[in-house]
Amino acid sequence: MSSHEPTLPVDPDEPDAVRRSDSGRPDPSAPVDFAVDLTAHEVDRRAHVLAALGPDWDPVAVLRDEDAAYDLLYSGLDEDQRRVYDQLVAAGVLSKRGDGNAAA
């Protein structure tokens, strides 16, 4: 807004009111309502993700296999590794998994 064109007051009760300068032109520094509805895009995105996963995707089996992989990863640790693992569990960085013998 230029210093020679002061803005006129806008009635806040009028939702479509446009702030105008003394010359009658809209004030370019006035806030503008801007909204984008991404609902349709999100639905389309999710449909594409599910299509890419395919009909054989089983989320329960995936989570079960992931848990088994973590159990295997943290099994068979040597004494030093077990100590670090126990510290990480105590600090809340890792969750406790099994008895450490998943590879047996």
N, C-alpha and C positions, 0 to 999 in steps of 0.2 A: 504494500500500500504506500502510495506516495504521501509525503507530508502535507501536500497542498489539497488533498482530498480526504478530509476526515469522514469516518463512517457514521451513518445515521443509526440510532438505536433500533433494535429489532425486538418485536414483541415475542417473548419466549413462549407464550401460549399458542402462537401460530406455528404449527409444525412445518409448514412449507414456506415460512418467511425467508426471504433472501436479504442478507445484509447488503445495503447499497451505499455507495459514496454520495457526497453532495451532488455530484454530476448525474446521479441516477443510474450509473453503471453498477453491475454486481461487483462486490468487493472480492478480488481474487484471493485474499488471505483468509476469507471466512471459511469455517469448517464445512465439509461436505459429507453428507451421509453416503457411506459406501458399504455395500454388503454383497457377498457372493455366497450363494448356496451351493455347497459342494456335495450335497447328498447324492445326487445322481452319479457324479463321478466316483464317489466312494463305493456305491453299489456296483458300478461297472468294474472298479479295481478289484473288489473282493471276488466277483464272478470270474475274472481272469486268473486270479491266484488259485481259486479252487479248480478251475479248468486245467491249469498247469500242473497241479498236484495229481490229478487224475482220479478215476473212480476207485482205484485200489488203495488209496491213502487211508490209513487207519491211525488216527491220532493217539489212541490208547496204546497201540502197539509201539508207536514211535516213542512215547514217553517211557514205556516199560523197557524198551531196548536202550534208551538213553541212560536210565537208572542203572541197568546192568553194565553198561560201558563205564560209568563212573565208579561203580563198585570194583570192576576189574582194574581200572586205572589206579585206584588207591589201595589195592591189595598187594601183598608181597613186598611191602616197603621194608627197607633195612632200618636199623635202629635210629640212625640220624634222620632219615626221611620220616619215620614214624613220629619222632620228636617234633619236627617242623609241622607235620600234619596235625598233631594234637594241639600245637600252639595256634594254628590257623582255625581249628574248630573252636577252641576256647575263646578266641577273639571274635568269633562269629563270621569269619570270612568264608569258611567252608562248613557244610553241614556234616554231621557224623554219618558215616556210611558203613554198614555191616560190621563184621568182626575182623576185617583185614585179610580174609582168606578166600576171596572170590576166585582167585586163580587156581586154587588147590583142587 
